[in-house]
Amino acid sequence: MASSLLNTGQQVGGSIGLAILGTVAWSAVASNTKSAIAATHGAHLSATAQTTLANHALAYGFGRGYLVSAGISILAVVIALVMIRIKRADLAGIDPMAAPVLDAEADAEAYSIP
């Protein structure tokens, strides 16, 4: 059940996150494009100028999207650091390089055939 909850959380979080980032990026592109059009006062622009304005708007919008994704990543790190509460006392006496100790009697009971 825990595995299914983890997978579901990842799928839902990924889809919601992508939707938020896409909305932020394309809203910034649209806003920058409208501002550029308003700044030219409706004058007819050459194809090169139009391409330049469109490229600038895309760069600006996706730059905003990357800033939002960086903020989300920082928030995730902060939440992880706050939620993980392992103290040095909890780790005292644990040797990570030690081999696991097997309890032969418990294993025999667990795998015995009635």
DRENDO-152091 format. One record per residue (C-alpha): residue number from 1; residue in three letters; x, y, z. Coordinates in steps of 0.1 Angstrom, whole numbers, plus 2048, in hexadecimal, padded with zeros to 3 digits. Example, Ala and Ser with C-alpha at 12.3 -4.5 7.8 and 13.67 -1.06 7.14 Angstrom:
BEGIN
SITE   resi   resn    px    py    pz
SITE      1    ALA   87B   7D3   84E
SITE      2    SER   889   7F5   847
This chain:
BEGIN
SITE   resi   resn    px    py    pz
SITE      1    MET   800   800   800
SITE      2    ALA   81D   818   808
SITE      3    SER   82C   812   7E5
SITE      4    SER   80B   81A   7D4
SITE      5    LEU   807   83A   7E9
SITE      6    LEU   82B   844   7E0
SITE      7    ASN   825   83E   7BA
SITE      8    THR   803   850   7BB
SITE      9    GLY   813   86E   7CD
SITE     10    GLN   82F   870   7B3
SITE     11    GLN   817   86E   796
SITE     12    VAL   7FE   888   7A4
SITE     13    GLY   81A   89F   7B0
SITE     14    GLY   82C   89D   78E
SITE     15    SER   80C   8A5   77B
SITE     16    ILE   802   8C2   792
SITE     17    GLY   826   8CF   792
SITE     18    LEU   828   8CE   76C
SITE     19    ALA   807   8E0   769
SITE     20    ILE   812   8FB   781
SITE     21    LEU   834   900   770
SITE     22    GLY   823   901   74E
SITE     23    THR   80A   91A   759
SITE     24    VAL   824   931   768
SITE     25    ALA   83B   92E   749
SITE     26    TRP   820   934   72F
SITE     27    SER   80F   950   743
SITE     28    ALA   831   962   744
SITE     29    VAL   836   95C   71F
SITE     30    ALA   813   96B   717
SITE     31    SER   818   988   72F
SITE     32    ASN   83B   990   720
SITE     33    THR   82D   98E   6FD
SITE     34    LYS   810   9A6   705
SITE     35    SER   828   9BE   715
SITE     36    ALA   83F   9BD   6F6
SITE     37    ILE   822   9C3   6DF
SITE     38    ALA   816   9E0   6F4
SITE     39    ALA   839   9EF   6F5
SITE     40    THR   83A   9F0   6CF
SITE     41    HIS   819   A03   6CE
SITE     42    GLY   80B   9EB   6B4
SITE     43    ALA   826   9F4   69A
SITE     44    HIS   82C   9DB   67F
SITE     45    LEU   84C   9C7   688
SITE     46    SER   863   9B5   670
SITE     47    ALA   865   98F   672
SITE     48    THR   887   991   683
SITE     49    ALA   879   9A8   69E
SITE     50    GLN   85A   992   6A3
SITE     51    THR   871   973   6A7
SITE     52    THR   887   986   6C0
SITE     53    LEU   868   991   6D4
SITE     54    ALA   85B   96D   6D4
SITE     55    ASN   87C   95E   6DE
SITE     56    HIS   880   978   6FB
SITE     57    ALA   85D   970   707
SITE     58    LEU   864   94B   707
SITE     59    ALA   885   94F   719
SITE     60    TYR   874   965   733
SITE     61    GLY   857   94E   738
SITE     62    PHE   86C   92E   73C
SITE     63    GLY   884   941   752
SITE     64    ARG   867   948   769
SITE     65    GLY   85D   924   768
SITE     66    TYR   880   919   771
SITE     67    LEU   880   931   78F
SITE     68    VAL   85F   923   79B
SITE     69    SER   86D   8FF   798
SITE     70    ALA   88C   90A   7AB
SITE     71    GLY   876   918   7C6
SITE     72    ILE   862   8F7   7C8
SITE     73    SER   883   8E3   7CA
SITE     74    ILE   88F   8F9   7E7
SITE     75    LEU   86E   8F5   7F8
SITE     76    ALA   870   8CF   7F4
SITE     77    VAL   893   8CF   804
SITE     78    VAL   887   8E4   821
SITE     79    ILE   86A   8CD   827
SITE     80    ALA   880   8AE   825
SITE     81    LEU   899   8BD   83E
SITE     82    VAL   87D   8C6   856
SITE     83    MET   86C   8A4   853
SITE     84    ILE   88A   88E   857
SITE     85    ARG   891   88D   87C
SITE     86    ILE   8AE   875   883
SITE     87    LYS   8C3   87E   8A1
SITE     88    ARG   8E7   873   8A8
SITE     89    ALA   8DA   85F   8C6
SITE     90    ASP   8C4   84B   8AE
SITE     91    LEU   8E3   841   89A
SITE     92    ALA   8FA   83A   8B8
SITE     93    GLY   907   816   8B7
SITE     94    ILE   8FC   80F   894
SITE     95    ASP   918   802   87E
SITE     96    PRO   90D   806   859
SITE     97    MET   929   7EF   84E
SITE     98    ALA   920   7D2   865
SITE     99    ALA   910   7B3   856
SITE    100    PRO   8ED   7AC   860
SITE    101    VAL   8E9   794   87C
SITE    102    LEU   8D4   776   873
SITE    103    ASP   8BE   765   88D
SITE    104    ALA   8C0   740   882
SITE    105    GLU   8A5   735   89B
SITE    106    ALA   88C   750   88F
SITE    107    ASP   893   748   86B
SITE    108    ALA   88D   723   871
SITE    109    GLU   86B   72A   881
SITE    110    ALA   862   742   865
SITE    111    TYR   869   729   84A
SITE    112    SER   85F   709   85B
SITE    113    ILE   845   6F3   84A
SITE    114    PRO   829   6E9   862
